[in-house]
Amino acid sequence: LEFITWRTHVHPIKGLDQLKIRPNWRNYGIESECNMSQTEAQKKDVAETLRVNEKKWTKELMDQGWNVIPNIIIEKQEALGLDAIDMNIVLHLSHYWWHRENLPHPSVATIAKAIGIKPRTVQKRMKGLEDLGFVKRVMRNAKHGGNETNEYDLSGLIEKAKPFAEEKKQLRAAREAEEKARLARKRPKLAVVK
């Protein structure tokens, strides 16, 4: 597997829990890395998945980086109480979250510009997301005094989404068991005739 040059490191693909990718911005010259314990089959699966996504989105777009967010958060955004602006902010925060221990810390102005809303609106929405327990703002002090941009801890959103993920997992298991039972009923029992 060639080095992968995508900006984010989290993948929704099974078997990628051992794949470790660092942010890769061409102007910073950071290279990605794969854990050597990964099997050749897993590496081929990763490469194939990336090729499939390049076919969908084009290589030109994928080369500029991509983002991953669990489907359950997208599917259950209304049930979670997230409106379109809240969801857009969450997506934007996830865009800056490359490693679990390195929380995203884009500026309010950066988020506002990307979304096309006023910075004050982003501040109010962040406060609302924090009040609901989805996001926790963590102040960062600058070495020269003052503050840097806040870090945003999304663990509250993750915890609130877990029950929906468990529910979906149980529904999927029930459907699979139902399908297995259905297939078992349709099989004719063969008897040996002498």
C-alpha positions as CSV (number, residue, x, y, z in Angstrom):
1,L,0.0,0.0,0.0
2,E,1.4,3.4,-1.0
3,F,1.3,6.1,1.6
4,I,-2.1,7.6,1.9
5,T,-2.3,11.3,1.7
6,W,-5.6,12.3,3.0
7,R,-6.0,14.9,5.8
8,T,-8.2,13.0,8.2
9,H,-7.4,9.7,10.0
10,V,-10.6,8.1,10.9
11,H,-12.1,5.5,8.5
12,P,-15.5,3.8,8.5
13,I,-14.1,0.7,6.9
14,K,-13.9,-2.5,8.9
15,G,-10.4,-3.7,9.7
16,L,-8.9,-0.2,9.7
17,D,-8.5,0.1,13.4
18,Q,-4.8,-0.5,13.0
19,L,-4.3,2.0,10.2
20,K,-2.7,5.1,11.5
21,I,-2.7,8.2,9.4
22,R,-1.5,11.6,10.3
23,P,-2.8,14.8,8.8
24,N,-1.1,15.5,5.5
25,W,-1.0,19.0,4.2
26,R,1.3,19.3,1.2
27,N,2.6,22.7,2.4
28,Y,3.6,21.2,5.7
29,G,5.2,18.1,4.1
30,I,3.7,15.6,6.6
31,E,3.6,12.1,5.4
32,S,1.1,9.4,6.3
33,E,2.1,6.1,7.9
34,C,0.5,2.6,8.1
35,N,1.0,0.3,11.0
36,M,3.1,-2.6,9.8
37,S,1.0,-5.2,11.6
38,Q,-1.8,-4.6,9.2
39,T,-2.4,-7.6,6.9
40,E,-2.0,-7.5,3.1
41,A,-5.8,-8.2,2.8
42,Q,-6.6,-5.2,5.0
43,K,-4.3,-3.0,2.9
44,K,-5.9,-4.1,-0.3
45,D,-9.4,-3.4,1.2
46,V,-8.2,0.1,2.1
47,A,-6.8,0.7,-1.3
48,E,-10.0,-0.6,-3.0
49,T,-12.2,1.6,-0.8
50,L,-10.2,4.7,-1.6
51,R,-10.4,3.9,-5.3
52,V,-14.1,3.5,-5.1
53,N,-14.4,6.8,-3.4
54,E,-12.2,8.5,-6.0
55,K,-14.5,7.1,-8.7
56,K,-17.5,8.7,-6.9
57,W,-15.9,12.0,-5.9
58,T,-13.0,12.2,-8.4
59,K,-9.4,12.0,-7.6
60,E,-9.0,15.8,-7.8
61,L,-11.5,16.3,-5.0
62,M,-10.3,13.4,-2.8
63,D,-6.7,14.7,-3.2
64,Q,-7.7,17.8,-1.4
65,G,-8.7,15.9,1.7
66,W,-11.8,14.2,3.1
67,N,-13.7,13.9,6.3
68,V,-15.4,11.1,8.2
69,I,-18.4,11.4,10.5
70,P,-20.4,8.4,11.8
71,N,-23.5,7.7,9.7
72,I,-25.6,7.5,12.9
73,I,-25.0,11.1,13.7
74,I,-26.2,12.1,10.2
75,E,-29.1,9.7,10.3
76,K,-30.3,10.7,13.8
77,Q,-29.5,14.5,13.7
78,E,-33.2,15.4,14.2
79,A,-33.6,12.9,17.1
80,L,-30.4,14.3,18.6
81,G,-31.8,17.8,18.4
82,L,-29.4,19.1,15.8
83,D,-30.7,21.5,13.2
84,A,-28.9,22.2,9.9
85,I,-26.6,25.0,11.3
86,D,-25.7,22.9,14.3
87,M,-24.9,19.9,12.0
88,N,-22.9,22.1,9.7
89,I,-20.8,23.3,12.7
90,V,-20.3,19.7,13.9
91,L,-19.2,18.7,10.4
92,H,-16.8,21.6,10.3
93,L,-15.4,20.7,13.7
94,S,-14.9,17.1,12.6
95,H,-13.0,18.4,9.6
96,Y,-10.3,19.7,12.0
97,W,-10.2,16.6,14.3
98,W,-7.5,14.3,13.1
99,H,-6.5,12.5,16.3
100,R,-8.6,11.6,19.3
101,E,-6.1,13.3,21.7
102,N,-5.7,16.5,19.6
103,L,-9.1,18.2,19.8
104,P,-10.2,20.5,16.9
105,H,-9.6,24.2,17.5
106,P,-10.7,26.2,14.5
107,S,-11.6,29.8,15.1
108,V,-15.2,31.0,15.2
109,A,-14.3,33.3,12.2
110,T,-13.1,30.3,10.2
111,I,-16.2,28.3,10.9
112,A,-18.5,31.3,10.1
113,K,-16.7,32.0,6.8
114,A,-16.9,28.4,5.7
115,I,-20.6,28.1,6.6
116,G,-21.6,31.5,5.4
117,I,-23.0,32.9,8.6
118,K,-21.9,35.6,11.0
119,P,-19.3,34.8,13.7
120,R,-21.8,35.9,16.4
121,T,-24.2,33.2,15.1
122,V,-21.5,30.6,15.5
123,Q,-20.7,31.7,19.0
124,K,-24.4,31.5,20.0
125,R,-24.8,28.0,18.4
126,M,-21.6,26.8,20.1
127,K,-23.0,28.0,23.4
128,G,-26.2,26.1,22.6
129,L,-24.3,22.9,21.7
130,E,-22.4,23.2,24.9
131,D,-25.6,23.8,26.9
132,L,-27.1,20.6,25.4
133,G,-23.9,18.7,26.3
134,F,-22.8,18.0,22.7
135,V,-19.7,20.1,22.8
136,K,-17.4,21.1,25.5
137,R,-15.3,24.3,24.9
138,V,-11.8,24.1,26.3
139,M,-9.9,27.4,26.6
140,R,-6.3,27.4,25.4
141,N,-3.9,29.9,26.9
142,A,-1.3,31.5,24.6
143,K,2.4,31.4,25.7
144,H,2.7,35.2,25.3
145,G,-0.5,35.8,27.3
146,G,-4.1,35.9,26.3
147,N,-6.0,33.1,24.7
148,E,-5.8,31.1,21.5
149,T,-8.8,29.6,19.8
150,N,-10.9,27.2,21.9
151,E,-10.6,23.5,21.6
152,Y,-13.9,21.6,21.1
153,D,-14.4,18.3,22.8
154,L,-17.1,16.3,21.0
155,S,-17.3,13.4,23.5
156,G,-20.7,14.6,24.6
157,L,-22.1,14.2,21.1
158,I,-20.4,10.8,20.8
159,E,-22.0,9.6,24.1
160,K,-25.5,10.9,23.1
161,A,-25.2,9.1,19.7
162,K,-24.2,5.7,21.2
163,P,-27.7,4.7,22.2
164,F,-28.9,5.2,18.6
165,A,-25.9,3.2,17.3
166,E,-26.8,0.4,19.7
167,E,-30.4,0.5,18.6
168,K,-29.4,0.3,15.0
169,K,-27.0,-2.6,15.8
170,Q,-29.8,-4.5,17.5
171,L,-32.2,-3.9,14.6
172,R,-29.6,-5.1,12.1
173,A,-29.0,-8.3,14.2
174,A,-32.8,-8.9,14.4
175,R,-33.1,-8.5,10.6
176,E,-30.2,-10.8,10.0
177,A,-31.7,-13.5,12.3
178,E,-35.0,-13.1,10.6
179,E,-33.4,-13.5,7.2
180,K,-31.5,-16.6,8.4
181,A,-34.7,-18.1,9.8
182,R,-36.5,-17.4,6.5
183,L,-33.8,-19.0,4.4
184,A,-33.7,-22.1,6.7
185,R,-37.5,-22.5,6.3
186,K,-37.2,-22.5,2.5
187,R,-34.6,-25.2,2.2
188,P,-36.2,-28.6,1.3
189,K,-35.1,-31.5,3.4
190,L,-33.6,-34.1,1.2
191,A,-33.9,-37.8,2.0
192,V,-31.7,-40.5,0.6
193,V,-33.8,-42.9,-1.4
194,K,-32.7,-46.6,-1.7
